């Protein structure tokens, strides 16, 4: 046979190969088209969105929300309610940990006290409610179902799935507070009166705890707010923080994020089943990231 015949066959075979590879790549792309959760974990840039301004903290601050076009009207309503509850915490410095100048019930985990400098951030006035959780996650793990009760019986890992989906829907950067952010906010930030509990030295003023709880957690905001207008930073339910647990050190810190690895995650604030000692603003606790109890919930920050 002639050389031209072989060349034609080779060209034909190569052409078929190119067509096959192009078809296979096209098929692969279609099979990997992102679901909302996949898009949330890989960034928000390619999600169809409507970007609009929104004003928070009594209309003092404007943010830009990039609503995912797939959002449901009921989800949007509940997220707007969350955003309307956000309070700006002005950055500053404070002494983190127990100083014993007024508080005589310090635990060894609260030592040594150390200086911390924080940047400004937004934090919710309230613990995250069952109503918002149900809208975002489509389930309610609580034993006591009430849309105005805080969500509980959720693990630290569960909170991360919730936050991932919330950020996907909004294009914003919600998170759990760091332990330092939580304590600074609980103390009242720059407005702090240096009280034992979040907003008062009298626990009955500010906390739903074992002697006032009627054996259950409460609707949001039943007690007095602290200096920043935050409710239930002492009592009602413990609140997950972003940090791994580690003993304190005496070094000054700037915007500490906690250890990069560890076994347990921090939760703070005390709860409805706890005595006054555990509802103090300096009390620390921690648990396995898969740990679930009906006295542990969370509140959100926005950065």
VEXGUSE-582101 format. One record per residue: x, y, z of N, C-alpha, C in turn; chain; residue number from 1; residue in one letter. Coordinates in steps of 0.02 Angstrom, whole numbers. Example, Ala and Ser with C-alpha at 12.3 -4.5 7.8 and 13.67 -1.06 7.14 Angstrom:
    n.c1    n.c2    n.c3   ca.c1   ca.c2   ca.c3    c.c1    c.c2    c.c3  mol  seq  type
     660    -284     390     615    -225     390     660    -165     390    A    1     A
     642    -112     354     684     -53     357     645       2     394    A    2     S
***
This chain:
    n.c1    n.c2    n.c3   ca.c1   ca.c2   ca.c3    c.c1    c.c2    c.c3  mol  seq  type
      42     -60       0       0       0       0      43      62       0    A    1     X
      16     118     -24      56     180     -30      63     214      37    A    2     X
     116     257      40     126     296     101      68     343     114    A    3     X
      37     368      60     -20     414      69     -78     380     104    A    4     X
     -88     315      89    -143     279     122    -131     275     197    A    5     X
     -69     260     218     -53     254     289     -60     322     323    A    6     X
     -38     375     288     -43     441     318    -116     461     329    A    7     X
    -160     445     280    -231     460     288    -261     424     347    A    8     X
    -242     360     356    -268     321     412    -243     348     479    A    9     X
    -180     368     480    -153     396     542    -190     460     560    A   10     X
    -200     504     509    -236     567     521    -306     554     545    A   11     X
    -339     504     515    -408     488     535    -411     463     607    A   12     X
    -361     420     626    -359     393     695    -347     450     744    A   13     X
    -300     496     728    -287     552     773    -348     597     780    A   14     X
    -384     607     726    -444     648     729    -496     617     774    A   15     X
    -506     552     770    -553     517     814    -532     524     887    A   16     X
    -465     520     898    -441     526     967    -455     595     996    A   17     X
    -445     647     955    -458     715     979    -532     724     995    A   18     X
    -575     697     950    -647     703     962    -667     666    1026    A   19     X
    -638     606    1036    -653     567    1096    -633     604    1160    A   20     X
    -571     631    1160    -546     667    1219    -589     728    1233    A   21     X
    -608     766    1181    -651     825    1190    -717     805    1220    A   22     X
    -747     750    1194    -812     726    1220    -805     705    1293    A   23     X
    -751     668    1308    -742     644    1377    -734     701    1425    A   24     X
    -694     753    1407    -684     811    1451    -750     848    1461    A   25     X
    -789     854    1407    -853     888    1413    -898     850    1460    A   26     X
    -899     784    1454    -941     743    1498    -919     748    1570    A   27     X
    -853     750    1581    -826     754    1648    -846     819    1682    A   28     X
    -845     874    1644    -865     939    1671    -938     938    1691    A   29     X
    -980     909    1651   -1051     906    1667   -1063     866    1730    A   30     X
   -1027     811    1739   -1039     768    1797   -1014     801    1861    A   31     X
    -970     852    1855    -944     885    1915    -973     954    1925    A   32     X
   -1028     970    1892   -1059    1036    1903   -1076    1044    1976    A   33     X
   -1058    1101    2006   -1059    1108    2078   -1129    1111    2106    A   34     X
   -1139    1077    2161   -1198    1086    2203   -1186    1147    2246    A   35     X
   -1238    1174    2279   -1227    1231    2323   -1173    1220    2375    A   36     X
   -1171    1162    2407   -1121    1149    2457   -1051    1148    2427    A   37     X
   -1044    1118    2366    -979    1118    2334    -956    1188    2316    A   38     X
   -1003    1229    2292    -986    1298    2275    -967    1337    2338    A   39     X
   -1002    1322    2393    -987    1358    2455    -917    1343    2478    A   40     X
    -895    1280    2470    -829    1262    2495    -774    1285    2448    A   41     X
    -790    1300    2385    -740    1320    2337    -741    1394    2322    A   42     X
    -780    1434    2360    -784    1506    2348    -851    1524    2318    A   43     X
    -864    1590    2314    -930    1614    2293    -930    1646    2224    A   44     X
    -872    1650    2191    -867    1691    2132    -912    1668    2075    A   45     X
    -923    1602    2067    -959    1578    2009   -1033    1565    2023    A   46     X
   -1057    1582    2082   -1127    1572    2100   -1167    1631    2074    A   47     X
   -1222    1619    2037   -1265    1675    2015   -1293    1713    2075    A   48     X
   -1283    1779    2076   -1299    1817    2136   -1331    1884    2120    A   49     X
   -1368    1909    2170   -1394    1977    2168   -1360    2015    2225    A   50     X
   -1320    2065    2210   -1284    2102    2261   -1322    2165    2279    A   51     X
   -1336    2173    2343   -1375    2231    2367   -1344    2257    2432    A   52     X
   -1353    2321    2446   -1330    2348    2510   -1378    2329    2566    A   53     X
   -1351    2323    2627   -1393    2309    2685   -1362    2346    2744    A   54     X
   -1403    2376    2786   -1379    2416    2842   -1389    2379    2908    A   55     X
   -1336    2376    2949   -1339    2339    3012   -1319    2384    3070    A   56     X
   -1331    2359    3130   -1317    2394    3192   -1350    2463    3192    A   57     X
   -1418    2461    3193   -1458    2522    3194   -1443    2567    3134    A   58     X
   -1433    2536    3075   -1421    2571    3012   -1357    2613    3011    A   59     X
   -1310    2597    3055   -1247    2635    3057   -1196    2611    3007    A   60     X
   -1200    2547    2987   -1148    2519    2944   -1180    2484    2884    A   61     X
   -1151    2497    2825   -1175    2466    2764   -1131    2407    2746    A   62     X
   -1162    2351    2729   -1126    2294    2702   -1157    2276    2635    A   63     X
   -1122    2237    2595   -1146    2215    2530   -1162    2140    2534    A   64     X
   -1225    2123    2526   -1246    2053    2526   -1250    2029    2453    A   65     X
   -1219    1973    2439   -1223    1943    2373   -1268    1882    2377    A   66     X
   -1334    1894    2374   -1382    1839    2383   -1374    1788    2326    A   67     X
   -1370    1725    2344   -1373    1672    2294   -1443    1673    2263    A   68     X
   -1447    1668    2197   -1512    1670    2164   -1556    1611    2184    A   69     X
   -1526    1558    2211   -1564    1499    2232   -1597    1507    2300    A   70     X
   -1585    1563    2334   -1610    1571    2402   -1686    1574    2403    A   71     X
   -1716    1544    2454   -1789    1545    2463   -1809    1609    2499    A   72     X
   -1868    1635    2486   -1891    1696    2520   -1890    1689    2597    A   73     X
   -1909    1631    2623   -1910    1622    2696   -1840    1621    2724    A   74     X
   -1791    1593    2687   -1722    1595    2709   -1696    1667    2711    A   75     X
   -1712    1704    2659   -1690    1773    2655   -1718    1814    2714    A   76     X
   -1781    1803    2730   -1813    1839    2785   -1777    1825    2851    A   77     X
   -1762    1762    2864   -1729    1744    2928   -1657    1769    2930    A   78     X
   -1623    1769    2874   -1555    1794    2873   -1554    1870    2883    A   79     X
   -1602    1905    2854   -1607    1977    2865   -1620    1992    2939    A   80     X
   -1660    1951    2971   -1672    1959    3043   -1607    1950    3082    A   81     X
   -1567    1900    3062   -1502    1889    3094   -1458    1950    3084    A   82     X
   -1454    1975    3023   -1411    2033    3009   -1433    2094    3048    A   83     X
   -1498    2102    3056   -1524    2159    3094   -1506    2156    3168    A   84     X
   -1489    2096    3191   -1470    2088    3262   -1395    2096    3274    A   85     X
   -1357    2110    3221   -1284    2115    3228   -1264    2181    3261    A   86     X
   -1218    2177    3307   -1192    2235    3343   -1117    2240    3329    A   87     X
   -1094    2300    3314   -1023    2311    3303    -986    2314    3370    A   88     X
    -934    2275    3376    -891    2276    3435    -827    2312    3415    A   89     X
    -817    2372    3442    -757    2410    3425    -696    2375    3453    A   90     X
    -645    2369    3412    -583    2337    3434    -551    2374    3492    A   91     X
    -509    2340    3527    -475    2368    3585    -434    2316    3621    A   92     X
    -410    2333    3679    -370    2287    3719    -406    2271    3784    A   93     X
    -393    2212    3810    -422    2192    3874    -379    2138    3906    A   94     X
    -390    2128    3971    -356    2074    4006    -400    2012    4003    A   95     X
    -376    1960    3969    -414    1898    3962    -394    1850    4017    A   96     X
    -445    1816    4045    -432    1771    4101    -452    1802    4167    A   97     X
    -443    1766    4220    -467    1787    4286    -412    1825    4323    A   98     X
    -431    1883    4352    -383    1924    4388    -390    1920    4464    A   99     X
    -445    1893    4488    -460    1886    4560    -467    1952    4596    A  100     X
    -468    2008    4561    -478    2072    4595    -549    2077    4624    A  101     X
    -596    2045    4589    -665    2044    4613    -693    1973    4615    A  102     X
    -672    1933    4569    -698    1864    4561    -655    1816    4603    A  103     X
    -687    1783    4651    -651    1738    4695    -661    1664    4677    A  104     X
    -692    1651    4619    -706    1581    4601    -667    1560    4539    A  105     X
    -609    1590    4529    -569    1574    4470    -549    1501    4469    A  106     X
    -548    1473    4409    -525    1405    4398    -455    1407    4369    A  107     X
    -416    1354    4379    -347    1354    4355    -342    1362    4279    A  108     X
    -394    1343    4243    -392    1351    4169    -397    1424    4148    A  109     X
    -415    1468    4195    -424    1540    4179    -360    1580    4192    A  110     X
    -306    1546    4210    -242    1579    4223    -191    1560    4170    A  111     X
    -140    1601    4160    -131    1668    4187    -170    1720    4148    A  112     X
    -191    1774    4181    -221    1829    4142    -168    1859    4095    A  113     X
    -191    1882    4037    -144    1907    3987    -178    1960    3944    A  114     X
    -138    2003    3916    -165    2059    3876    -178    2037    3805    A  115     X
    -237    2055    3779    -257    2038    3711    -280    2102    3675    A  116     X
    -259    2110    3613    -282    2165    3570    -323    2134    3514    A  117     X
    -383    2161    3503    -429    2135    3452    -448    2188    3402    A  118     X
    -458    2167    3340    -487    2210    3289    -563    2212    3297    A  119     X
    -596    2259    3264    -669    2264    3269    -703    2207    3233    A  120     X
    -763    2190    3255    -803    2138    3223    -876    2149    3241    A  121     X
    -920    2113    3206    -992    2113    3222   -1010    2047    3256    A  122     X
   -1056    2051    3304   -1080    1991    3338   -1155    1996    3348    A  123     X
   -1188    1940    3346   -1261    1940    3355   -1281    1956    3427    A  124     X
   -1335    1994    3434   -1361    2007    3501   -1384    1943    3535    A  125     X
   -1402    1894    3495   -1435    1834    3522   -1399    1770    3502    A  126     X
   -1410    1719    3541   -1389    1652    3520   -1429    1631    3459    A  127     X
   -1399    1589    3417   -1432    1568    3355   -1496    1529    3370    A  128     X
   -1550    1549    3337   -1615    1521    3352   -1631    1458    3310    A  129     X
   -1676    1417    3337   -1699    1359    3301   -1730    1379    3233    A  130     X
   -1765    1434    3231   -1798    1456    3169   -1749    1464    3112    A  131     X
   -1692    1496    3126   -1641    1506    3074   -1609    1440    3055    A  132     X
   -1594    1399    3104   -1563    1334    3090   -1607    1292    3044    A  133     X
   -1671    1290    3058   -1717    1249    3018   -1719    1275    2946    A  134     X
   -1719    1342    2937   -1720    1370    2870   -1658    1352    2830    A  135     X
   -1601    1352    2864   -1538    1340    2829   -1523    1266    2820    A  136     X
   -1537    1227    2872   -1517    1156    2872   -1574    1108    2857    A  137     X
   -1636    1130    2866   -1693    1087    2850   -1709    1035    2902    A  138     X
   -1682    1042    2962   -1696     994    3017   -1692    1030    3083    A  139     X
   -1717    1000    3135   -1714    1028    3202   -1695     973    3252    A  140     X
   -1632     973    3275   -1609     921    3321   -1629     932    3393    A  141     X
   -1664     987    3408   -1682    1002    3477   -1733     953    3504    A  142     X
   -1729     943    3570   -1781     903    3604   -1842     946    3618    A  143     X
   -1831    1011    3629   -1886    1058    3641   -1891    1104    3581    A  144     X
   -1938    1090    3538   -1944    1128    3475   -1984    1192    3487    A  145     X
   -1951    1247    3474   -1982    1313    3478   -1940    1360    3437    A  146     X
   -1968    1393    3386   -1926    1435    3342   -1889    1490    3377    A  147     X
   -1914    1512    3436   -1882    1566    3473   -1834    1542    3527    A  148     X
   -1823    1476    3531   -1773    1448    3576   -1706    1444    3539    A  149     X
   -1651    1447    3575   -1586    1437    3542   -1580    1365    3516    A  150     X
   -1544    1357    3461   -1530    1291    3436   -1479    1257    3482    A  151     X
   -1491    1196    3501   -1445    1157    3541   -1441    1086    3514    A  152     X
   -1406    1044    3550   -1396     975    3528   -1363     972    3459    A  153     X
   -1316    1018    3450   -1278    1020    3388   -1203    1021    3406    A  154     X
   -1163     986    3366   -1092     983    3379   -1056    1043    3349    A  155     X
    -992    1050    3366    -951    1102    3334    -948    1089    3259    A  156     X
    -940    1027    3239    -938    1010    3167   -1004    1028    3133    A  157     X
   -1060    1020    3168   -1125    1039    3139   -1127    1115    3126    A  158     X
   -1098    1154    3172   -1099    1227    3162   -1061    1246    3099    A  159     X
   -1008    1209    3083    -969    1226    3023   -1008    1213    2959    A  160     X
   -1048    1161    2958   -1090    1147    2900   -1143    1201    2892    A  161     X
   -1171    1222    2949   -1221    1276    2948   -1190    1341    2921    A  162     X
   -1132    1359    2947   -1099    1421    2927   -1079    1419    2854    A  163     X
   -1056    1362    2831   -1038    1354    2760   -1098    1369    2715    A  164     X
   -1155    1342    2733   -1215    1353    2692   -1240    1425    2698    A  165     X
   -1236    1454    2758   -1256    1524    2768   -1212    1570    2726    A  166     X
   -1147    1558    2725   -1102    1599    2685   -1114    1590    2610    A  167     X
   -1132    1529    2591   -1149    1517    2520   -1210    1559    2500    A  168     X
   -1260    1561    2542   -1322    1596    2525   -1313    1672    2524    A  169     X
   -1265    1698    2561   -1259    1770    2570   -1196    1800    2538    A  170     X
   -1145    1760    2525   -1082    1786    2502   -1045    1824    2557    A  171     X
   -1066    1816    2620   -1035    1850    2677    -987    1803    2713    A  172     X
    -956    1828    2766    -908    1789    2804    -930    1782    2876    A  173     X
    -982    1742    2887   -1003    1725    2955    -954    1674    2983    A  174     X
    -949    1672    3049    -904    1624    3083    -924    1618    3155    A  175     X
    -896    1570    3189    -898    1569    3262    -849    1620    3288    A  176     X
    -863    1651    3345    -813    1696    3374    -752    1657    3398    A  177     X
    -694    1688    3395    -637    1659    3430    -651    1664    3505    A  178     X
    -614    1626    3543    -624    1629    3616    -610    1699    3642    A  179     X
    -560    1732    3615    -544    1800    3637    -599    1849    3618    A  180     X
    -626    1843    3557    -682    1886    3537    -742    1874    3581    A  181     X
    -755    1811    3597    -813    1795    3639    -805    1829    3707    A  182     X
    -748    1821    3739    -740    1849    3807    -741    1925    3806    A  183     X
    -709    1954    3756    -710    2028    3750    -781    2054    3743    A  184     X
    -821    2022    3701    -891    2042    3693    -931    2030    3756    A  185     X
    -921    1973    3788    -958    1958    3849    -943    2009    3904    A  186     X
    -881    2032    3906    -861    2081    3956    -888    2151    3941    A  187     X
    -912    2162    3880    -938    2227    3861    -892    2269    3819    A  188     X
    -837    2238    3794    -791    2274    3751    -764    2337    3783    A  189     X
    -762    2392    3745    -736    2455    3771    -782    2486    3823    A  190     X
    -844    2462    3825    -893    2489    3873    -896    2449    3938    A  191     X
    -850    2403    3947    -852    2356    4003    -852    2391    4071    A  192     X
    -894    2364    4116    -894    2385    4186    -858    2334    4229    A  193     X
    -826    2285    4197    -784    2235    4230    -824    2195    4282    A  194     X
    -881    2170    4259    -924    2131    4303    -907    2057    4300    A  195     X
    -931    2019    4349    -917    1948    4354    -955    1909    4300    A  196     X
   -1018    1929    4289   -1059    1898    4237   -1066    1948    4180    A  197     X
   -1096    1928    4126   -1099    1970    4067   -1150    2026    4076    A  198     X
   -1128    2082    4106   -1171    2140    4115   -1189    2156    4187    A  199     X
   -1171    2113    4234   -1189    2126    4304   -1148    2082    4351    A  200     X
   -1142    2105    4413   -1113    2063    4465   -1167    2021    4499    A  201     X
   -1230    2033    4481   -1286    1996    4509   -1311    1948    4454    A  202     X
   -1302    1885    4464   -1317    1837    4410   -1390    1837    4390    A  203     X
   -1436    1847    4437   -1507    1846    4421   -1527    1900    4372    A  204     X
   -1487    1954    4367   -1503    2008    4320   -1494    1986    4247    A  205     X
   -1445    1942    4234   -1423    1932    4165   -1424    1860    4141    A  206     X
   -1434    1811    4185   -1424    1741    4164   -1483    1696    4181    A  207     X
   -1500    1653    4134   -1544    1596    4147   -1497    1539    4168    A  208     X
   -1500    1521    4232   -1455    1470    4260   -1496    1422    4303    A  209     X
   -1463    1377    4337   -1498    1321    4368   -1552    1342    4417    A  210     X
   -1544    1399    4450   -1593    1420    4500   -1651    1460    4470    A  211     X
   -1646    1478    4408   -1699    1518    4377   -1725    1489    4312    A  212     X
   -1701    1430    4293   -1715    1405    4225   -1779    1363    4219    A  213     X
   -1809    1342    4275   -1866    1296    4272   -1848    1233    4232    A  214     X
   -1785    1212    4239   -1759    1151    4207   -1763    1152    4131    A  215     X
   -1754    1210    4101   -1752    1214    4028   -1721    1281    4008    A  216     X
   -1694    1282    3947   -1669    1346    3922   -1728    1390    3904    A  217     X
   -1713    1453    3889   -1765    1504    3883   -1768    1533    3813    A  218     X
   -1822    1568    3799   -1825    1608    3737   -1771    1662    3741    A  219     X
   -1753    1690    3684   -1698    1738    3683   -1716    1802    3720    A  220     X
   -1665    1832    3750   -1673    1899    3778   -1718    1905    3838    A  221     X
   -1726    1851    3875   -1770    1854    3933   -1740    1896    3990    A  222     X
   -1674    1896    3994   -1639    1933    4047   -1608    1998    4019    A  223     X
   -1578    2036    4063   -1547    2100    4046   -1486    2089    4001    A  224     X
   -1477    2135    3953   -1418    2132    3908   -1357    2160    3943    A  225     X
   -1298    2146    3914   -1237    2175    3941   -1225    2244    3912    A  226     X
   -1166    2271    3923   -1151    2340    3904   -1156    2352    3828    A  227     X
   -1146    2299    3789   -1150    2305    3716   -1219    2290    3688    A  228     X
   -1266    2273    3732   -1333    2255    3709   -1338    2181    3689    A  229     X
   -1292    2139    3714   -1292    2068    3698   -1327    2029    3753    A  230     X
   -1370    1983    3733   -1409    1944    3781   -1382    1873    3789    A  231     X
   -1388    1848    3850   -1373    1778    3865   -1300    1759    3854    A  232     X
   -1255    1807    3860   -1184    1790    3858   -1165    1752    3921    A  233     X
   -1201    1763    3975   -1198    1720    4034   -1263    1680    4036    A  234     X
   -1256    1614    4041   -1316    1572    4050   -1354    1556    3987    A  235     X
   -1411    1525    3996   -1456    1499    3945   -1425    1438    3911    A  236     X
   -1379    1447    3862   -1342    1390    3835   -1269    1409    3825    A  237     X
   -1225    1360    3834   -1155    1369    3817   -1150    1386    3743    A  238     X
   -1095    1418    3723   -1087    1439    3654   -1019    1416    3627    A  239     X
   -1021    1377    3571    -960    1355    3539    -919    1415    3515    A  240     X
    -853    1410    3523    -806    1458    3493    -765    1422    3440    A  241     X
    -728    1459    3400    -691    1429    3344    -628    1393    3366    A  242     X
    -600    1410    3425    -534    1387    3444    -532    1314    3467    A  243     X
    -475    1282    3454    -456    1223    3492    -439    1246    3563    A  244     X
    -451    1202    3612    -434    1219    3681    -359    1211    3692    A  245     X
    -330    1258    3730    -261    1253    3752    -254    1294    3816    A  246     X
    -208    1277    3861    -196    1318    3920    -174    1388    3900    A  247     X
    -192    1437    3941    -170    1505    3929     -94    1512    3939    A  248     X
     -66    1562    3907       3    1583    3920       2    1657    3938    A  249     X
      58    1681    3966      60    1750    3991      76    1801    3937    A  250     X
      94    1779    3876     115    1825    3824      57    1869    3799    A  251     X
      72    1931    3781      24    1974    3748       6    1945    3680    A  252     X
     -55    1955    3658     -77    1926    3595    -117    1978    3555    A  253     X
    -113    1973    3488    -151    2016    3444    -195    1971    3400    A  254     X
    -261    1981    3404    -309    1941    3366    -294    1866    3368    A  255     X
    -289    1837    3427    -271    1766    3432    -325    1722    3401    A  256     X
    -304    1670    3367    -349    1623    3334    -350    1555    3370    A  257     X
    -310    1548    3422    -305    1483    3456    -256    1438    3420    A  258     X
    -245    1378    3448    -198    1331    3418    -221    1308    3349    A  259     X
    -173    1286    3308    -189    1262    3241    -213    1190    3242    A  260     X
    -205    1156    3297    -230    1087    3303    -244    1072    3376    A  261     X
    -280    1018    3387    -297     999    3454    -350     945    3455    A  262     X
    -372     927    3514    -422     874    3522    -492     902    3535    A  263     X
    -496     956    3574    -560     983    3596    -570    1054    3571    A  264     X
    -634    1073    3561    -652    1141    3544    -682    1176    3605    A  265     X
    -671    1242    3608    -693    1282    3665    -767    1298    3661    A  266     X
    -801    1297    3718    -867    1329    3723    -869    1369    3788    A  267     X
    -908    1424    3787    -905    1473    3841    -975    1495    3862    A  268     X
    -981    1525    3923   -1040    1561    3943   -1085    1530    3995    A  269     X
   -1079    1465    4007   -1124    1433    4055   -1192    1420    4025    A  270     X
   -1236    1390    4066   -1302    1371    4038   -1354    1365    4092    A  271     X
   -1414    1346    4070   -1472    1339    4113   -1465    1284    4165    A  272     X
   -1419    1237    4155   -1411    1182    4205   -1352    1194    4251    A  273     X
   -1319    1253    4246   -1257    1265    4283   -1267    1313    4341    A  274     X
   -1224    1306    4391   -1223    1351    4448   -1190    1417    4428    A  275     X
   -1195    1469    4471   -1166    1534    4453   -1092    1531    4434    A  276     X
   -1054    1488    4467    -982    1484    4453    -967    1474    4379    A  277     X
   -1009    1435    4345    -996    1417    4276   -1026    1466    4226    A  278     X
   -1060    1518    4251   -1089    1569    4208   -1049    1633    4207    A  279     X
    -991    1632    4238    -947    1691    4240    -915    1703    4171    A  280     X
    -896    1765    4157    -870    1782    4090    -801    1751    4077    A  281     X
    -766    1729    4129    -700    1701    4119    -700    1624    4119    A  282     X
    -756    1593    4136    -760    1520    4138    -747    1490    4069    A  283     X
    -705    1437    4067    -689    1403    4005    -714    1331    4009    A  284     X
    -734    1305    3951    -752    1235    3946    -735    1211    3876    A  285     X
    -732    1146    3866    -715    1121    3800    -742    1050    3791    A  286     X
    -749    1030    3728    -776     964    3714    -754     939    3646    A  287     X
    -765     875    3635    -751     845    3570    -792     881    3517    A  288     X
    -764     894    3457    -801     929    3404    -865     894    3382    A  289     X
    -871     830    3398    -933     792    3383    -981     790    3442    A  290     X
    -962     822    3496   -1001     822    3559   -1066     861    3550    A  291     X
   -1122     832    3573   -1187     865    3569   -1222     861    3637    A  292     X
   -1250     917    3658   -1290     919    3720   -1346     971    3711    A  293     X
   -1399     963    3750   -1454    1011    3745   -1441    1074    3787    A  294     X
   -1378    1084    3806   -1360    1147    3840   -1304    1183    3803    A  295     X
   -1289    1161    3741   -1236    1194    3702   -1265    1217    3635    A  296     X
   -1256    1282    3622   -1276    1311    3558   -1219    1354    3531    A  297     X
   -1235    1410    3500   -1184    1455    3474   -1215    1521    3454    A  298     X
   -1172    1571    3445   -1193    1633    3414   -1141    1651    3361    A  299     X
   -1160    1694    3315   -1120    1707    3256   -1085    1775    3260    A  300     X
   -1027    1779    3229    -994    1843    3216    -993    1852    3140    A  301     X
    -984    1914    3119    -978    1932    3049    -914    1973    3041    A  302     X
    -872    1952    2994    -806    1985    2987    -798    2011    2916    A  303     X
***
